[in-house]
Amino acid sequence: MGSDLIRWAWVTAARAAYDLGEQDSIAELLSLVDGEMPGRLPPMLRAERDLVRARMAMAAGTPDAGEQLDAAVVAMRAMSPPHLLAGGLLDRAEYLIGAGDVVAAAIDVADARAIGERLRCRPLLDRAAALSADRLPV
């Protein structure tokens, strides 16, 4: 799990499975990282695993999904590269919009947009713009 190839492949597969609604694939991916000995799981994968679990809780309407997303974003701030952090911020913004907290969502979108601008990452900028245009008051 410590090789770059495996780490990035796991993150990409987890995001794709989530976007496609492939719950069985997500569960299988989680079992892969959960099967690792704790000291062998790279920090970035621990943070991403937390985000995946939080996304699943969000999709299932679990009452503590917001708390899980908050914890995942805190972990990502410490352990994830900026573009993955921005994705986590946008995930949390979507949740916050659904919960009616558009002010906190706007802050997360702005933070993610700033990361996207710094990295010149069009997919992050497009996603932030879509959230802003579609769901946040101007």
N, CA, C and O atoms as a MOPAC input file, in Angstrom:
PM7 MOZYME 1SCF
protein

 N      0.80800 1    -1.21100 1     0.00000 1
 C      0.00000 1     0.00000 1     0.00000 1
 C      0.84500 1     1.26700 1     0.00000 1
 O      0.33900 1     2.35700 1    -0.26500 1
 N      2.10300 1     1.12400 1     0.29100 1
 C      2.95300 1     2.30000 1     0.38200 1
 C      3.48800 1     2.79700 1    -0.94300 1
 O      4.02400 1     3.90300 1    -1.01200 1
 N      3.35400 1     1.99500 1    -2.01200 1
 C      3.90000 1     2.45200 1    -3.29200 1
 C      2.99900 1     3.54000 1    -3.88000 1
 O      1.78500 1     3.54900 1    -3.67600 1
 N      3.63100 1     4.45000 1    -4.61100 1
 C      2.87600 1     5.54400 1    -5.23000 1
 C      1.78800 1     5.02100 1    -6.15500 1
 O      0.67400 1     5.54600 1    -6.17000 1
 N      2.10400 1     4.00400 1    -6.91300 1
 C      1.13600 1     3.45200 1    -7.86100 1
 C     -0.12600 1     2.97600 1    -7.14800 1
 O     -1.23700 1     3.28600 1    -7.57600 1
 N      0.04000 1     2.23400 1    -6.07700 1
 C     -1.10800 1     1.70300 1    -5.33500 1
 C     -1.87800 1     2.83000 1    -4.66000 1
 O     -3.10800 1     2.85500 1    -4.70700 1
 N     -1.17300 1     3.75300 1    -4.03900 1
 C     -1.86800 1     4.86200 1    -3.35500 1
 C     -2.74100 1     5.64800 1    -4.31400 1
 O     -3.91400 1     5.89300 1    -4.03300 1
 N     -2.17200 1     6.04700 1    -5.45100 1
 C     -2.94300 1     6.86700 1    -6.38500 1
 C     -4.04100 1     6.06100 1    -7.06800 1
 O     -5.12400 1     6.58300 1    -7.33500 1
 N     -3.76700 1     4.80600 1    -7.34600 1
 C     -4.80000 1     3.96800 1    -7.95600 1
 C     -5.97500 1     3.79100 1    -6.99900 1
 O     -7.12900 1     3.82800 1    -7.42600 1
 N     -5.69400 1     3.59700 1    -5.70400 1
 C     -6.76500 1     3.41100 1    -4.73100 1
 C     -7.62900 1     4.67200 1    -4.64200 1
 O     -8.85700 1     4.59500 1    -4.64400 1
 N     -6.98000 1     5.81800 1    -4.56400 1
 C     -7.72100 1     7.08600 1    -4.46200 1
 C     -8.59400 1     7.28900 1    -5.69800 1
 O     -9.76400 1     7.65300 1    -5.58500 1
 N     -8.02500 1     7.05500 1    -6.86700 1
 C     -8.77400 1     7.23400 1    -8.11700 1
 C     -9.93500 1     6.24800 1    -8.20600 1
 O    -11.04200 1     6.62000 1    -8.59700 1
 N     -9.68500 1     5.01100 1    -7.84900 1
 C    -10.74400 1     3.99700 1    -7.88800 1
 C    -11.85900 1     4.31500 1    -6.89300 1
 O    -13.03700 1     4.14100 1    -7.20200 1
 N    -11.48900 1     4.77700 1    -5.70900 1
 C    -12.50100 1     5.10400 1    -4.69400 1
 C    -13.38000 1     6.26200 1    -5.14900 1
 O    -14.59600 1     6.22300 1    -4.95900 1
 N    -12.79000 1     7.27800 1    -5.73800 1
 C    -13.57100 1     8.42300 1    -6.23200 1
 C    -14.47300 1     7.98400 1    -7.37900 1
 O    -15.64300 1     8.36300 1    -7.42300 1
 N    -13.94700 1     7.19500 1    -8.30200 1
 C    -14.75800 1     6.73000 1    -9.43300 1
 C    -15.91900 1     5.86200 1    -8.94800 1
 O    -17.04800 1     6.00900 1    -9.41400 1
 N    -15.63800 1     4.96800 1    -8.02200 1
 C    -16.70200 1     4.09800 1    -7.49400 1
 C    -17.77900 1     4.92600 1    -6.80900 1
 O    -18.96800 1     4.63700 1    -6.94700 1
 N    -17.37500 1     5.94400 1    -6.07900 1
 C    -18.35700 1     6.81000 1    -5.40800 1
 C    -19.19100 1     7.56100 1    -6.44500 1
 O    -20.41800 1     7.60100 1    -6.35600 1
 N    -18.51700 1     8.15200 1    -7.42400 1
 C    -19.23500 1     8.91400 1    -8.44900 1
 C    -20.21400 1     8.05000 1    -9.22900 1
 O    -21.24900 1     8.53500 1    -9.68400 1
 N    -19.88400 1     6.75600 1    -9.38500 1
 C    -20.75600 1     5.83700 1   -10.12500 1
 C    -21.77900 1     5.13700 1    -9.23700 1
 O    -22.62500 1     4.39100 1    -9.73000 1
 N    -21.70300 1     5.38000 1    -7.92000 1
 C    -22.63900 1     4.73900 1    -7.00200 1
 C    -22.37900 1     3.25200 1    -6.81600 1
 O    -23.29700 1     2.50000 1    -6.48800 1
 N    -21.15700 1     2.82500 1    -7.01900 1
 C    -20.77600 1     1.41400 1    -6.91400 1
 C    -20.45100 1     1.05800 1    -5.45800 1
 O    -19.28300 1     0.99000 1    -5.07400 1
 N    -21.48400 1     0.83600 1    -4.66600 1
 C    -21.29300 1     0.56800 1    -3.24000 1
 C    -20.46800 1    -0.69100 1    -2.97800 1
 O    -19.65500 1    -0.71600 1    -2.05500 1
 N    -20.67000 1    -1.72900 1    -3.77600 1
 C    -19.88900 1    -2.95700 1    -3.58700 1
 C    -18.40200 1    -2.71500 1    -3.84000 1
 O    -17.55000 1    -3.23400 1    -3.11900 1
 N    -18.10000 1    -1.93000 1    -4.86200 1
 C    -16.70200 1    -1.61100 1    -5.15600 1
 C    -16.08500 1    -0.77900 1    -4.03900 1
 O    -14.93000 1    -0.98400 1    -3.66600 1
 N    -16.85700 1     0.15400 1    -3.51100 1
 C    -16.36100 1     0.97500 1    -2.40800 1
 C    -16.05400 1     0.08800 1    -1.20100 1
 O    -15.01200 1     0.23400 1    -0.56200 1
 N    -16.95400 1    -0.81400 1    -0.90300 1
 C    -16.73100 1    -1.72400 1     0.23500 1
 C    -15.48400 1    -2.56800 1     0.01600 1
 O    -14.71100 1    -2.79400 1     0.94700 1
 N    -15.28700 1    -3.03100 1    -1.20700 1
 C    -14.09800 1    -3.83500 1    -1.51200 1
 C    -12.82300 1    -3.00700 1    -1.36200 1
 O    -11.82500 1    -3.48400 1    -0.82200 1
 N    -12.86300 1    -1.77500 1    -1.83900 1
 C    -11.69700 1    -0.89500 1    -1.70000 1
 C    -11.39700 1    -0.60000 1    -0.23100 1
 O    -10.23600 1    -0.56900 1     0.17700 1
 N    -12.43800 1    -0.38500 1     0.55100 1
 C    -12.22700 1    -0.14900 1     1.98600 1
 C    -11.62800 1    -1.37600 1     2.65700 1
 O    -10.77300 1    -1.25000 1     3.53400 1
 N    -12.07000 1    -2.55800 1     2.25000 1
 C    -11.52400 1    -3.76700 1     2.86900 1
 C    -10.03500 1    -3.92100 1     2.56500 1
 O     -9.28900 1    -4.47400 1     3.37300 1
 N     -9.60400 1    -3.43500 1     1.40500 1
 C     -8.17700 1    -3.49500 1     1.06700 1
 C     -7.34200 1    -2.66500 1     2.04300 1
 O     -6.31800 1    -3.12900 1     2.54400 1
 N     -7.78700 1    -1.43800 1     2.30900 1
 C     -6.99500 1    -0.60200 1     3.22400 1
 C     -7.20200 1    -1.02100 1     4.67100 1
 O     -6.28600 1    -0.90500 1     5.48500 1
 N     -8.38200 1    -1.50300 1     4.99600 1
 C     -8.62400 1    -1.95200 1     6.37400 1
 C     -7.81900 1    -3.19700 1     6.70000 1
 O     -7.54000 1    -3.46800 1     7.86800 1
 N     -7.44400 1    -3.95700 1     5.67900 1
 C     -6.66500 1    -5.16600 1     5.88800 1
 C     -5.18400 1    -4.90700 1     6.12300 1
 O     -4.44800 1    -5.81200 1     6.51400 1
 N     -4.75300 1    -3.70000 1     5.89200 1
 C     -3.35700 1    -3.35300 1     6.11700 1
 C     -3.08000 1    -3.17000 1     7.59600 1
 O     -3.94900 1    -2.73900 1     8.35400 1
 N     -1.88200 1    -3.49500 1     7.99400 1
 C     -1.48400 1    -3.22800 1     9.38000 1
 C     -1.41600 1    -1.71100 1     9.55200 1
 O     -0.91200 1    -1.01900 1     8.66700 1
 N     -1.91700 1    -1.17700 1    10.67900 1
 C     -2.02200 1     0.27200 1    10.85800 1
 C     -0.73900 1     1.05200 1    10.55700 1
 O     -0.80300 1     2.12900 1     9.96600 1
 N      0.39900 1     0.53700 1    10.94600 1
 C      1.64200 1     1.24300 1    10.71000 1
 C      2.09700 1     1.23900 1     9.26300 1
 O      3.00000 1     1.99000 1     8.89200 1
 N      1.48300 1     0.40400 1     8.44800 1
 C      1.87800 1     0.29700 1     7.04100 1
 C      0.98000 1     1.09600 1     6.10900 1
 O      1.27000 1     1.20300 1     4.91700 1
 N     -0.08700 1     1.64900 1     6.62200 1
 C     -1.00400 1     2.41800 1     5.78700 1
 C     -0.51900 1     3.86800 1     5.73000 1
 O     -0.47200 1     4.54000 1     6.76000 1
 N     -0.16100 1     4.35500 1     4.54700 1
 C      0.34500 1     5.71700 1     4.43600 1
 C     -0.68700 1     6.74400 1     4.92000 1
 O     -1.89100 1     6.53200 1     4.77600 1
 N     -0.21100 1     7.85700 1     5.49200 1
 C     -1.12800 1     8.88100 1     6.01600 1
 C     -2.14400 1     9.36200 1     4.99500 1
 O     -3.30800 1     9.57000 1     5.33900 1
 N     -1.73000 1     9.54400 1     3.74900 1
 C     -2.65900 1    10.01000 1     2.72800 1
 C     -3.80700 1     9.02400 1     2.55900 1
 O     -4.95700 1     9.44100 1     2.41600 1
 N     -3.51700 1     7.72400 1     2.57200 1
 C     -4.58000 1     6.73600 1     2.42800 1
 C     -5.48000 1     6.69200 1     3.65000 1
 O     -6.67700 1     6.43500 1     3.52300 1
 N     -4.93000 1     6.93700 1     4.82900 1
 C     -5.78900 1     7.00400 1     6.02600 1
 C     -6.79200 1     8.14400 1     5.87700 1
 O     -7.97800 1     7.97700 1     6.16100 1
 N     -6.31200 1     9.30100 1     5.43100 1
 C     -7.20300 1    10.45100 1     5.25500 1
 C     -8.24100 1    10.17200 1     4.17000 1
 O     -9.41700 1    10.49600 1     4.33800 1
 N     -7.81500 1     9.57900 1     3.06900 1
 C     -8.75200 1     9.27000 1     1.99000 1
 C     -9.76600 1     8.22100 1     2.41000 1
 O    -10.93800 1     8.30500 1     2.04300 1
 N     -9.32100 1     7.23200 1     3.18100 1
 C    -10.24600 1     6.22100 1     3.71000 1
 C    -11.31600 1     6.89700 1     4.57000 1
 O    -12.49700 1     6.55900 1     4.48000 1
 N    -10.89800 1     7.84900 1     5.39800 1
 C    -11.86000 1     8.57700 1     6.22600 1
 C    -12.86400 1     9.34000 1     5.37000 1
 O    -14.05200 1     9.38600 1     5.68800 1
 N    -12.38300 1     9.93600 1     4.28500 1
 C    -13.28200 1    10.66500 1     3.38800 1
 C    -14.26300 1     9.71300 1     2.71200 1
 O    -15.44800 1    10.02300 1     2.59100 1
 N    -13.77600 1     8.56500 1     2.27300 1
 C    -14.66200 1     7.58700 1     1.63000 1
 C    -15.75700 1     7.15400 1     2.60400 1
 O    -16.92900 1     7.08500 1     2.23400 1
 N    -15.37600 1     6.86600 1     3.83300 1
 C    -16.38400 1     6.48000 1     4.83400 1
 C    -17.37700 1     7.61200 1     5.08400 1
 O    -18.57500 1     7.37400 1     5.23200 1
 N    -16.87800 1     8.83100 1     5.12900 1
 C    -17.76700 1     9.97700 1     5.34100 1
 C    -18.71700 1    10.15300 1     4.15600 1
 O    -19.89800 1    10.44500 1     4.34700 1
 N    -18.21100 1     9.97800 1     2.94000 1
 C    -19.07500 1    10.06700 1     1.75800 1
 C    -20.16800 1     9.00600 1     1.79900 1
 O    -21.32100 1     9.27200 1     1.45900 1
 N    -19.79300 1     7.80200 1     2.21900 1
 C    -20.78600 1     6.72500 1     2.32400 1
 C    -21.83700 1     7.07700 1     3.37000 1
 O    -23.02700 1     6.83700 1     3.16300 1
 N    -21.40100 1     7.64400 1     4.48900 1
 C    -22.34200 1     8.05500 1     5.52800 1
 C    -23.25100 1     9.15900 1     5.00300 1
 O    -24.44700 1     9.17900 1     5.29500 1
 N    -22.68100 1    10.07500 1     4.22800 1
 C    -23.45900 1    11.16000 1     3.64300 1
 C    -24.51300 1    10.59300 1     2.69600 1
 O    -25.67600 1    10.99400 1     2.74600 1
 N    -24.11500 1     9.67100 1     1.84200 1
 C    -25.04600 1     9.07500 1     0.87500 1
 C    -26.14900 1     8.28500 1     1.56200 1
 O    -27.27800 1     8.23300 1     1.07400 1
 N    -25.82200 1     7.66800 1     2.69900 1
 C    -26.80500 1     6.86600 1     3.42900 1
 C    -27.67000 1     7.71000 1     4.35900 1
 O    -28.61900 1     7.20000 1     4.95500 1
 N    -27.35100 1     8.99200 1     4.48800 1
 C    -28.11800 1     9.85400 1     5.38300 1
 C    -27.85700 1     9.56500 1     6.84500 1
 O    -28.72000 1     9.80800 1     7.68800 1
 N    -26.68300 1     9.05200 1     7.15900 1
 C    -26.31200 1     8.75500 1     8.53900 1
 C    -26.26600 1    10.05300 1     9.34800 1
 O    -25.71000 1    11.04800 1     8.88300 1
 N    -26.84400 1    10.05400 1    10.55300 1
 C    -26.90800 1    11.28400 1    11.34200 1
 C    -25.55600 1    11.94200 1    11.62000 1
 O    -25.48600 1    13.16700 1    11.72500 1
 N    -24.49100 1    11.16300 1    11.74200 1
 C    -23.19400 1    11.76800 1    12.04400 1
 C    -22.33300 1    11.98700 1    10.80000 1
 O    -21.11500 1    12.13100 1    10.91200 1
 N    -22.94600 1    12.01400 1     9.62100 1
 C    -22.19200 1    12.20100 1     8.38000 1
 C    -21.43200 1    13.52600 1     8.38400 1
 O    -20.28800 1    13.58200 1     7.93100 1
 N    -22.04000 1    14.56600 1     8.87900 1
 C    -21.36900 1    15.86400 1     8.93100 1
 C    -20.13100 1    15.83700 1     9.80100 1
 O    -19.09900 1    16.40900 1     9.45000 1
 N    -20.23900 1    15.16900 1    10.94100 1
 C    -19.08200 1    15.04900 1    11.83200 1
 C    -17.98300 1    14.22000 1    11.16600 1
 O    -16.80000 1    14.53400 1    11.29800 1
 N    -18.36700 1    13.17700 1    10.46200 1
 C    -17.38200 1    12.36600 1     9.75700 1
 C    -16.69000 1    13.16600 1     8.65700 1
 O    -15.48000 1    13.04600 1     8.46600 1
 N    -17.45500 1    13.98100 1     7.93600 1
 C    -16.85700 1    14.82300 1     6.90300 1
 C    -15.90600 1    15.84400 1     7.51100 1
 O    -14.82400 1    16.08800 1     6.97600 1
 N    -16.31300 1    16.44300 1     8.63700 1
 C    -15.42900 1    17.40200 1     9.31400 1
 C    -14.11400 1    16.74200 1     9.71200 1
 O    -13.04000 1    17.30100 1     9.49000 1
 N    -14.20000 1    15.55600 1    10.29800 1
 C    -12.99000 1    14.83400 1    10.72400 1
 C    -12.12800 1    14.46400 1     9.52500 1
 O    -10.90100 1    14.54600 1     9.59000 1
 N    -12.76400 1    14.05700 1     8.43300 1
 C    -12.00800 1    13.70100 1     7.23300 1
 C    -11.27200 1    14.91300 1     6.67000 1
 O    -10.11500 1    14.80400 1     6.26600 1
 N    -11.93300 1    16.05900 1     6.64100 1
 C    -11.28500 1    17.26700 1     6.11700 1
 C    -10.12600 1    17.69100 1     7.01500 1
 O     -9.09200 1    18.13700 1     6.51700 1
 N    -10.28300 1    17.56000 1     8.31700 1
 C     -9.17700 1    17.87200 1     9.23300 1
 C     -7.98900 1    16.95900 1     8.92900 1
 O     -6.85300 1    17.42500 1     8.84400 1
 N     -8.24800 1    15.66200 1     8.76700 1
 C     -7.17600 1    14.71200 1     8.44600 1
 C     -6.55300 1    15.04100 1     7.09300 1
 O     -5.33500 1    14.95700 1     6.93200 1
 N     -7.37500 1    15.40900 1     6.13300 1
 C     -6.86400 1    15.72500 1     4.80900 1
 C     -5.99200 1    16.97500 1     4.82400 1
 O     -4.99900 1    17.04800 1     4.10100 1
 N     -6.35700 1    17.95100 1     5.63900 1
 C     -5.52700 1    19.16700 1     5.74000 1
 C     -4.11600 1    18.81000 1     6.19400 1
 O     -3.14600 1    19.45100 1     5.78800 1
 N     -4.00400 1    17.79000 1     7.03100 1
 C     -2.70600 1    17.39700 1     7.57000 1
 C     -1.96600 1    16.40600 1     6.67800 1
 O     -0.73600 1    16.37100 1     6.69400 1
 N     -2.69500 1    15.59300 1     5.89600 1
 C     -2.04500 1    14.44600 1     5.24200 1
 C     -2.24200 1    14.33500 1     3.74000 1
 O     -1.58500 1    13.50200 1     3.11600 1
 N     -3.09400 1    15.11300 1     3.13700 1
 C     -3.39900 1    14.93500 1     1.71800 1
 C     -2.77900 1    16.03200 1     0.87200 1
 O     -2.56800 1    17.14700 1     1.35000 1
 N     -2.49100 1    15.72200 1    -0.37400 1
 C     -2.04300 1    16.77800 1    -1.28100 1
 C     -3.19400 1    17.75200 1    -1.53800 1
 O     -4.35800 1    17.39400 1    -1.36000 1
 N     -2.88000 1    18.97000 1    -1.95000 1
 C     -3.91200 1    20.01000 1    -2.07700 1
 C     -5.10100 1    19.64500 1    -2.95600 1
 O     -6.23700 1    19.95900 1    -2.60100 1
 N     -4.87400 1    18.99500 1    -4.09000 1
 C     -6.02100 1    18.71800 1    -4.97100 1
 C     -6.99100 1    17.72500 1    -4.33300 1
 O     -8.19600 1    17.80800 1    -4.57000 1
 N     -6.49100 1    16.79800 1    -3.53700 1
 C     -7.39800 1    15.87800 1    -2.85700 1
 C     -8.12900 1    16.58800 1    -1.72300 1
 O     -9.31200 1    16.33600 1    -1.49100 1
 N     -7.43600 1    17.46700 1    -1.02100 1
 C     -8.09300 1    18.27900 1     0.00300 1
 C     -9.22900 1    19.08100 1    -0.61400 1
 O    -10.32400 1    19.14400 1    -0.05500 1
 N     -8.97500 1    19.68700 1    -1.75500 1
 C    -10.02100 1    20.48400 1    -2.41400 1
 C    -11.23000 1    19.62100 1    -2.74400 1
 O    -12.36700 1    20.06600 1    -2.58600 1
 N    -10.99900 1    18.39100 1    -3.20100 1
 C    -12.11800 1    17.48800 1    -3.46100 1
 C    -12.91200 1    17.19300 1    -2.20800 1
 O    -14.14200 1    17.14800 1    -2.24200 1
 N    -12.21200 1    16.99100 1    -1.09300 1
 C    -12.89000 1    16.76500 1     0.18400 1
 C    -13.68600 1    17.98200 1     0.62300 1
 O    -14.79200 1    17.84900 1     1.14700 1
 N    -13.12700 1    19.16800 1     0.41200 1
 C    -13.85200 1    20.39600 1     0.75100 1
 C    -15.13200 1    20.52100 1    -0.07400 1
 O    -16.17100 1    20.93100 1     0.44400 1
 N    -15.05500 1    20.17100 1    -1.34200 1
 C    -16.24900 1    20.24600 1    -2.19100 1
 C    -17.27900 1    19.18600 1    -1.81400 1
 O    -18.48300 1    19.42900 1    -1.89900 1
 N    -16.81100 1    18.01600 1    -1.40100 1
 C    -17.74100 1    16.99900 1    -0.89800 1
 C    -18.47300 1    17.53200 1     0.32800 1
 O    -19.69100 1    17.39800 1     0.44700 1
 N    -17.71000 1    18.14100 1     1.23700 1
 C    -18.33800 1    18.66800 1     2.44900 1
 C    -19.26900 1    19.82800 1     2.10700 1
 O    -20.31900 1    19.98000 1     2.73100 1
 N    -18.90100 1    20.63800 1     1.13400 1
 C    -19.77400 1    21.74200 1     0.71500 1
 C    -21.11400 1    21.20800 1     0.20800 1
 O    -22.16600 1    21.76500 1     0.52300 1
 N    -21.07600 1    20.14300 1    -0.56700 1
 C    -22.33100 1    19.54000 1    -1.04400 1
 C    -23.20400 1    19.10200 1     0.12300 1
 O    -24.41400 1    19.32800 1     0.13400 1
 N    -22.57100 1    18.47300 1     1.10100 1
 C    -23.31500 1    18.04000 1     2.28700 1
 C    -23.90600 1    19.24900 1     3.01600 1
 O    -25.07400 1    19.23600 1     3.40500 1
 N    -23.10100 1    20.28300 1     3.19700 1
 C    -23.55800 1    21.46600 1     3.92500 1
 C    -24.70000 1    22.17000 1     3.20400 1
 O    -25.61900 1    22.68200 1     3.84400 1
 N    -24.64400 1    22.19800 1     1.88900 1
 C    -25.73800 1    22.79800 1     1.12300 1
 C    -27.03000 1    22.02500 1     1.39800 1
 O    -28.08100 1    22.61700 1     1.64400 1
 N    -26.93500 1    20.70600 1     1.35200 1
 C    -28.10000 1    19.87300 1     1.63200 1
 C    -28.62200 1    20.04200 1     3.03900 1
 O    -29.81900 1    19.89000 1     3.28500 1
 N    -27.72100 1    20.35800 1     3.97500 1
 C    -28.11800 1    20.56700 1     5.37500 1
 C    -28.58300 1    21.99700 1     5.62100 1
 O    -29.00700 1    22.32700 1     6.72800 1
 N    -28.50900 1    22.85300 1     4.59600 1
 C    -28.98800 1    24.22500 1     4.72900 1
 C    -27.96200 1    25.21400 1     5.25500 1
 O    -28.31100 1    26.35900 1     5.54400 1
 N    -26.70800 1    24.80600 1     5.38500 1
 C    -25.66600 1    25.70800 1     5.88800 1
 C    -24.86800 1    26.25700 1     4.71000 1
 O    -23.73000 1    25.85600 1     4.46500 1
 N    -25.49800 1    27.18700 1     3.98700 1
 C    -24.86600 1    27.70000 1     2.77400 1
 C    -23.66500 1    28.59400 1     3.06700 1
 O    -22.78700 1    28.73400 1     2.21500 1
 N    -23.60700 1    29.19500 1     4.23700 1
 C    -22.46300 1    30.03800 1     4.58200 1
 C    -21.20600 1    29.17900 1     4.71600 1
 O    -20.17500 1    29.48800 1     4.11800 1
 N    -21.28900 1    28.10400 1     5.49700 1
 C    -20.13800 1    27.20400 1     5.65100 1
 C    -19.79400 1    26.55100 1     4.31500 1
 O    -18.62000 1    26.35600 1     4.00300 1
 N    -20.81300 1    26.21400 1     3.52900 1
 C    -20.56400 1    25.61500 1     2.21200 1
 C    -19.81500 1    26.59800 1     1.32000 1
 O    -18.88400 1    26.20700 1     0.61600 1
 N    -20.20500 1    27.84800 1     1.34300 1
 C    -19.53600 1    28.85600 1     0.51900 1
 C    -18.06600 1    29.01100 1     0.90800 1
 O    -17.21700 1    29.24200 1     0.04700 1
 N    -17.76400 1    28.88500 1     2.19000 1
 C    -16.37200 1    28.96300 1     2.64700 1
 C    -15.57500 1    27.79400 1     2.08200 1
 O    -14.46600 1    27.98200 1     1.58200 1
 N    -16.13700 1    26.58300 1     2.16000 1
 C    -15.44100 1    25.41300 1     1.62100 1
 C    -15.25200 1    25.53600 1     0.10900 1
 O    -14.19100 1    25.19400 1    -0.41300 1
 N    -16.26700 1    26.01800 1    -0.58800 1
 C    -16.15600 1    26.19100 1    -2.04300 1
 C    -15.07300 1    27.22000 1    -2.36100 1
 O    -14.28000 1    27.02200 1    -3.28200 1
 N    -15.03700 1    28.30700 1    -1.60900 1
 C    -14.01500 1    29.33300 1    -1.84600 1
 C    -12.61100 1    28.78100 1    -1.59300 1
 O    -11.68500 1    29.05900 1    -2.35600 1
 N    -12.45400 1    28.00100 1    -0.52300 1
 C    -11.15100 1    27.38800 1    -0.23600 1
 C    -10.74000 1    26.43400 1    -1.35600 1
 O     -9.59100 1    26.44200 1    -1.79700 1
 N    -11.68400 1    25.61500 1    -1.81100 1
 C    -11.39300 1    24.67100 1    -2.89000 1
 C    -11.07700 1    25.41500 1    -4.18200 1
 O    -10.18100 1    25.01800 1    -4.92700 1
 N    -11.81000 1    26.48900 1    -4.44700 1
 C    -11.55700 1    27.28300 1    -5.65300 1
 C    -10.15200 1    27.88500 1    -5.60800 1
 O     -9.45100 1    27.90100 1    -6.62000 1
 N     -9.73900 1    28.37900 1    -4.43800 1
 C     -8.39800 1    28.95600 1    -4.30400 1
 C     -7.32000 1    27.90000 1    -4.59000 1
 O     -6.31400 1    28.19000 1    -5.23700 1
 N     -7.54000 1    26.69500 1    -4.11000 1
 C     -6.59500 1    25.60200 1    -4.39800 1
 C     -6.58800 1    25.31600 1    -5.89700 1
 O     -5.52800 1    25.17400 1    -6.50600 1
 N     -7.77300 1    25.23200 1    -6.48100 1
 C     -7.87600 1    24.96600 1    -7.91900 1
 C     -7.19100 1    26.03500 1    -8.75400 1
 O     -6.54200 1    25.72400 1    -9.75200 1
 N     -7.33200 1    27.30000 1    -8.35100 1
 C     -6.67100 1    28.38600 1    -9.07900 1
 C     -5.15500 1    28.29000 1    -8.94200 1
 O     -4.42000 1    28.46400 1    -9.91400 1
 N     -4.69800 1    28.01100 1    -7.72200 1
 C     -3.25400 1    27.89800 1    -7.49400 1
 C     -2.65400 1    26.75700 1    -8.31700 1
 O     -1.55300 1    26.88200 1    -8.85300 1
 N     -3.38500 1    25.64500 1    -8.41100 1
 C     -2.90400 1    24.48200 1    -9.15500 1
 C     -3.25500 1    24.53500 1   -10.64000 1
 O     -2.78400 1    23.71700 1   -11.43000 1
 N     -4.09100 1    25.51100 1   -11.01000 1
 C     -4.61700 1    25.59400 1   -12.37700 1
 C     -5.30900 1    24.29200 1   -12.76500 1
 O     -5.09900 1    23.74900 1   -13.85000 1
 N     -6.13600 1    23.81100 1   -11.85000 1
 C     -6.81400 1    22.52400 1   -12.00600 1
 C     -8.26100 1    22.75600 1   -12.44500 1
 O     -9.13600 1    23.04100 1   -11.62700 1
 N     -8.48800 1    22.62800 1   -13.73600 1
 C     -9.80200 1    22.91300 1   -14.31300 1
 C    -10.92500 1    22.06100 1   -13.71500 1
 O    -12.00000 1    22.60900 1   -13.47000 1
 N    -10.74900 1    20.74900 1   -13.46100 1
 C    -11.85800 1    19.98600 1   -12.88700 1
 C    -12.29600 1    20.51100 1   -11.51200 1
 O    -13.49100 1    20.53700 1   -11.21600 1
 N    -11.35100 1    20.92400 1   -10.68100 1
 C    -11.72700 1    21.50500 1    -9.38200 1
 C    -12.45300 1    22.82700 1    -9.57000 1
 O    -13.46500 1    23.08300 1    -8.91800 1
 N    -11.93900 1    23.66200 1   -10.45700 1
 C    -12.57700 1    24.95300 1   -10.70100 1
 C    -13.98300 1    24.78000 1   -11.27300 1
 O    -14.90100 1    25.51100 1   -10.90200 1
 N    -14.15000 1    23.81800 1   -12.17100 1
 C    -15.47600 1    23.57200 1   -12.74700 1
 C    -16.45200 1    23.07800 1   -11.69000 1
 O    -17.60400 1    23.51100 1   -11.64700 1
 N    -15.99000 1    22.17500 1   -10.84200 1
 C    -16.87300 1    21.64700 1    -9.79300 1
 C    -17.24900 1    22.74500 1    -8.79700 1
 O    -18.40300 1    22.83400 1    -8.37800 1
 N    -16.28400 1    23.57500 1    -8.41900 1
 C    -16.56500 1    24.68400 1    -7.50200 1
 C    -17.54400 1    25.66500 1    -8.13800 1
 O    -18.45900 1    26.15000 1    -7.47300 1
 N    -17.35500 1    25.95600 1    -9.41700 1
 C    -18.26000 1    26.87300 1   -10.11500 1
 C    -19.66500 1    26.30100 1   -10.19900 1
 O    -20.64400 1    27.03000 1   -10.03800 1
 N    -19.77000 1    25.00400 1   -10.44900 1
 C    -21.09100 1    24.37200 1   -10.54000 1
 C    -21.80500 1    24.43300 1    -9.19400 1
 O    -23.00400 1    24.70800 1    -9.14100 1
 N    -21.08900 1    24.18300 1    -8.12600 1
 C    -21.71900 1    24.26900 1    -6.80600 1
 C    -22.16300 1    25.69500 1    -6.52100 1
 O    -23.25400 1    25.92000 1    -5.99700 1
 N    -21.32900 1    26.64200 1    -6.86000 1
 C    -21.66600 1    28.05000 1    -6.59800 1
 C    -22.86100 1    28.49000 1    -7.42300 1
 O    -23.78500 1    29.11300 1    -6.90000 1
 N    -22.84700 1    28.17200 1    -8.69200 1
 C    -23.90900 1    28.62500 1    -9.59000 1
 C    -25.22200 1    27.95500 1    -9.30200 1
 O    -26.27300 1    28.59500 1    -9.34200 1
 N    -25.17600 1    26.67100 1    -9.01100 1
 C    -26.40300 1    25.89500 1    -8.86700 1
 C    -27.04000 1    25.98700 1    -7.48600 1
 O    -28.26200 1    25.90000 1    -7.36000 1
 N    -26.22400 1    26.16300 1    -6.45100 1
 C    -26.77100 1    25.93800 1    -5.13300 1
 C    -26.48500 1    27.00700 1    -4.08300 1
 O    -27.11300 1    27.02500 1    -3.02400 1
 N    -25.54900 1    27.88500 1    -4.36900 1
 C    -25.21800 1    28.90300 1    -3.37400 1
 C    -25.76800 1    30.25100 1    -3.81100 1
 O    -25.67200 1    30.61600 1    -4.98200 1
 N    -26.34700 1    30.99200 1    -2.86700 1
 C    -26.85400 1    32.31300 1    -3.22300 1
 C    -25.68600 1    33.25300 1    -3.54100 1
 O    -24.61800 1    33.17600 1    -2.93300 1
 N    -25.91400 1    34.10700 1    -4.47600 1
 C    -24.86300 1    35.05000 1    -4.89200 1
 C    -24.73500 1    36.16000 1    -3.86200 1
 O    -23.90800 1    37.05800 1    -4.02100 1

